[in-house]
């Protein structure tokens, strides 16, 4: 059976809460002073999940990291969704769909930070390529503070057909490009929209950029010529949130 080791208090707790993954075993460091570890054990017991008490050295060996926070779980891989399923789920909310398309985000820490912001900003789902992208690993779940356990995620073989599918469903596709003449503050993000963000080094790939309906940029000043992609994603998503709430 293909399983992986999830680690960290937030990821393990959110996996228990969301019930999206099969959880086979829970590994907890014995610490009577930790209320959170105690709550994890109680939740697991209620669900009939086996709890194994282990030492910090065992947890480090199991997870491969020292930042396990005293908790780990052997889980099934994160379930992914078809683009059509994300679009259908978005329609049920009674608000204009709001999707995020990530083109070649390679750093797990950046991906995790983006997922965390996306969940807070009310993103209906994230579309990302199967290749040329950081996969949704336990490290990403840890970087997202467990948000990955809740977000709908589609891993597309090719982003262009996924973009075209969004367009056919009535979404406008807005690409974030630092060279775009139109500021993100002037672009209309109030309707059904899918926002595209490119990778850390090269941004949106040319063919993906070509399939965007319009491009927007974040105004910048100072000596550096670009924001970190997770910071840019946060600015872009919350500008959309601002516009949509104002509407």
C-alpha positions as CSV (number, residue, x, y, z in Angstrom):
1,X,0.0,0.0,0.0
2,X,1.3,3.4,-1.0
3,X,1.5,5.6,2.1
4,X,3.5,8.6,3.4
5,X,4.4,10.1,6.7
6,X,2.7,13.3,7.6
7,X,4.3,15.3,10.4
8,X,3.7,18.4,12.5
9,X,0.8,19.2,14.9
10,X,-1.2,21.2,12.4
11,X,-0.9,18.9,9.4
12,X,-1.8,15.8,11.5
13,X,-4.7,17.6,13.2
14,X,-6.1,18.9,10.0
15,X,-5.8,15.5,8.4
16,X,-7.9,14.1,11.2
17,X,-10.4,16.9,11.0
18,X,-10.8,17.0,7.2
19,X,-11.1,13.2,6.9
20,X,-9.9,13.3,3.3
21,X,-7.0,10.9,3.8
22,X,-7.0,7.4,5.2
23,X,-5.0,7.5,8.4
24,X,-3.4,4.2,9.4
25,X,-1.3,5.0,12.5
26,X,-0.6,8.0,14.7
27,X,2.8,8.4,16.2
28,X,3.0,10.8,19.2
29,X,5.8,11.8,21.4
30,X,5.0,11.3,25.1
31,X,4.5,14.7,26.7
32,X,1.9,15.0,29.5
33,X,2.3,18.8,29.4
34,X,1.1,19.1,25.8
35,X,-2.6,19.6,25.5
36,X,-2.5,19.5,21.7
37,X,-0.8,16.1,21.7
38,X,-3.4,14.9,24.1
39,X,-6.2,16.1,21.9
40,X,-4.7,14.4,18.9
41,X,-4.6,11.1,20.8
42,X,-8.2,11.5,21.9
43,X,-9.4,12.3,18.4
44,X,-7.6,9.3,16.9
45,X,-9.0,7.1,19.6
46,X,-12.6,8.2,18.7
47,X,-11.9,7.3,15.1
48,X,-10.4,4.0,15.9
49,X,-6.9,4.9,14.7
50,X,-4.0,3.2,16.4
51,X,-1.8,5.5,18.5
52,X,1.9,4.6,19.1
53,X,3.9,6.5,21.7
54,X,7.5,7.0,20.5
55,X,10.5,9.0,21.5
56,X,11.9,12.1,19.8
57,X,14.7,10.1,18.1
58,X,12.2,7.6,16.7
59,X,10.1,10.4,15.3
60,X,13.1,12.1,13.7
61,X,14.0,8.8,12.1
62,X,10.4,8.2,11.0
63,X,9.9,11.7,9.5
64,X,13.4,12.5,8.4
65,X,13.1,16.0,10.0
66,X,13.7,17.4,13.5
67,X,10.7,19.8,13.2
68,X,8.1,17.1,13.7
69,X,6.6,18.8,16.8
70,X,6.0,15.5,18.5
71,X,3.4,14.2,16.0
72,X,3.4,12.1,12.8
73,X,0.9,9.9,11.0
74,X,1.1,7.2,8.3
75,X,-1.4,8.3,5.8
76,X,-2.7,7.7,2.3
77,X,-1.5,10.2,-0.4
78,X,-3.5,13.4,-0.6
79,X,-6.6,12.9,-2.8
80,X,-6.7,15.2,-5.9
81,X,-9.7,16.4,-7.9
82,X,-10.6,16.8,-11.6
83,X,-10.8,20.4,-12.8
84,X,-14.5,19.7,-13.5
85,X,-15.1,18.7,-9.9
86,X,-13.5,21.9,-8.6
87,X,-15.6,24.0,-11.0
88,X,-18.7,22.1,-10.0
89,X,-17.9,22.6,-6.3
90,X,-17.3,26.3,-6.9
91,X,-20.7,26.7,-8.5
92,X,-22.5,25.4,-5.3
93,X,-21.2,28.3,-3.2
94,X,-23.4,30.9,-4.7
95,X,-20.5,33.2,-5.4
96,X,-18.4,33.8,-8.6
97,X,-15.8,31.0,-8.8
98,X,-12.3,31.9,-7.7
99,X,-9.5,29.5,-8.7
100,X,-5.8,29.6,-8.6
101,X,-3.6,28.1,-11.3
102,X,0.1,27.6,-10.4
103,X,2.6,27.2,-13.2
104,X,5.9,25.6,-12.2
105,X,6.1,26.4,-8.5
106,X,9.1,24.3,-7.5
107,X,9.8,25.2,-3.9
108,X,7.7,23.2,-1.3
109,X,7.9,26.1,1.1
110,X,6.5,28.5,-1.4
111,X,3.8,26.1,-2.5
112,X,2.8,25.5,1.2
113,X,2.7,29.3,1.9
114,X,0.5,29.9,-1.2
115,X,-1.9,27.0,-0.2
116,X,-2.2,28.5,3.2
117,X,-3.1,31.9,1.9
118,X,-5.4,30.4,-0.7
119,X,-7.5,28.7,1.9
120,X,-7.8,31.8,4.0
121,X,-8.7,33.9,0.9
122,X,-11.5,31.6,-0.1
123,X,-10.0,30.0,-3.2
124,X,-12.3,27.3,-4.5
125,X,-9.5,25.1,-5.8
126,X,-5.9,25.1,-7.1
127,X,-4.8,23.7,-10.5
128,X,-1.1,22.8,-10.9
129,X,0.8,20.6,-13.4
130,X,1.8,17.1,-12.5
131,X,5.3,17.8,-13.8
132,X,7.5,20.8,-13.3
133,X,6.0,21.5,-9.9
134,X,6.6,20.7,-6.3
135,X,4.2,17.7,-5.5
136,X,1.8,18.0,-2.6
137,X,4.1,16.2,-0.1
138,X,4.0,16.2,3.7
139,X,6.6,19.0,3.6
140,X,4.1,21.2,1.7
141,X,1.4,20.3,4.2
142,X,3.7,21.3,7.0
143,X,4.6,24.6,5.3
144,X,0.9,25.3,4.8
145,X,0.1,24.7,8.5
146,X,-2.2,22.0,7.5
147,X,-4.2,24.0,4.9
148,X,-3.3,21.4,2.2
149,X,-5.5,18.9,4.0
150,X,-8.6,21.1,3.1
151,X,-7.9,22.7,-0.3
152,X,-9.2,21.1,-3.5
153,X,-6.2,20.4,-5.7
154,X,-6.0,19.3,-9.3
155,X,-2.8,18.1,-10.9
156,X,-3.2,18.6,-14.7
157,X,-1.1,16.8,-17.3
158,X,-1.1,20.0,-19.3
159,X,-2.2,23.4,-18.0
160,X,-3.4,24.8,-21.3
161,X,-6.4,22.4,-21.7
162,X,-7.2,23.1,-18.0
163,X,-7.2,26.8,-18.7
164,X,-9.4,26.3,-21.7
165,X,-11.8,24.3,-19.6
166,X,-12.0,27.1,-17.1
167,X,-12.8,29.5,-19.9
168,X,-15.5,27.3,-21.3
169,X,-17.1,27.3,-17.8
170,X,-17.3,31.1,-17.9
171,X,-14.1,32.1,-16.0
172,X,-11.8,34.9,-17.0
173,X,-8.1,33.9,-16.7
174,X,-5.9,36.6,-15.3
175,X,-2.1,36.1,-15.4
176,X,0.2,37.8,-12.9
177,X,3.2,39.1,-14.8
178,X,5.6,41.7,-13.6
179,X,5.9,43.1,-17.1
180,X,2.2,43.7,-17.6
181,X,1.2,47.3,-18.3
182,X,-2.1,47.0,-16.3
183,X,-1.8,47.1,-12.5
184,X,-3.6,44.5,-10.5
185,X,-5.5,47.3,-8.9
186,X,-7.0,48.3,-12.2
187,X,-7.8,44.8,-13.4
188,X,-11.3,43.5,-12.8
189,X,-11.2,40.5,-10.5
190,X,-14.8,40.7,-9.3
191,X,-16.3,38.0,-11.4
192,X,-15.6,34.3,-12.1
193,X,-11.9,34.3,-12.3
194,X,-8.9,32.0,-12.4
195,X,-5.6,33.7,-11.4
196,X,-2.4,32.3,-12.8
197,X,1.0,32.6,-11.0
198,X,4.3,31.5,-12.5
199,X,7.3,29.9,-11.1
200,X,10.1,31.4,-8.9
201,X,12.6,32.0,-11.7
202,X,10.9,32.4,-15.0
203,X,7.3,33.3,-14.2
204,X,4.4,32.2,-16.4
205,X,5.6,30.0,-19.3
206,X,4.9,31.6,-22.8
207,X,2.2,29.2,-23.9
208,X,0.4,29.5,-20.6
209,X,0.7,33.3,-20.8
210,X,-0.7,33.3,-24.3
211,X,-3.8,31.6,-23.1
212,X,-4.5,34.1,-20.3
213,X,-7.4,36.6,-21.1
214,X,-5.4,39.5,-19.6
215,X,-2.2,40.1,-17.6
216,X,-1.8,42.2,-14.5
217,X,1.3,43.3,-12.5
218,X,1.9,44.3,-8.9
219,X,3.4,47.8,-8.8
220,X,6.9,47.7,-7.2
221,X,9.5,50.2,-5.9
222,X,13.0,49.8,-4.6
223,X,16.1,48.0,-5.6
224,X,14.7,44.4,-6.1
225,X,12.9,43.7,-9.3
226,X,10.4,41.1,-8.0
227,X,8.5,39.8,-5.0
228,X,8.8,36.2,-3.7
229,X,6.1,34.2,-5.4
230,X,4.3,33.4,-2.2
231,X,4.2,37.1,-1.3
232,X,3.1,38.1,-4.7
233,X,0.4,35.4,-4.5
234,X,-0.9,36.8,-1.2
235,X,-1.0,40.4,-2.6
236,X,-2.9,39.2,-5.7
237,X,-5.4,37.0,-4.0
238,X,-6.3,39.6,-1.4
239,X,-6.6,42.3,-4.0
240,X,-9.2,40.0,-5.6
241,X,-10.8,39.5,-2.2
242,X,-11.0,43.3,-1.7
243,X,-12.6,43.8,-5.0
244,X,-15.1,41.0,-4.6
245,X,-16.1,42.2,-1.1
246,X,-16.6,45.7,-2.3
247,X,-18.8,44.5,-5.1
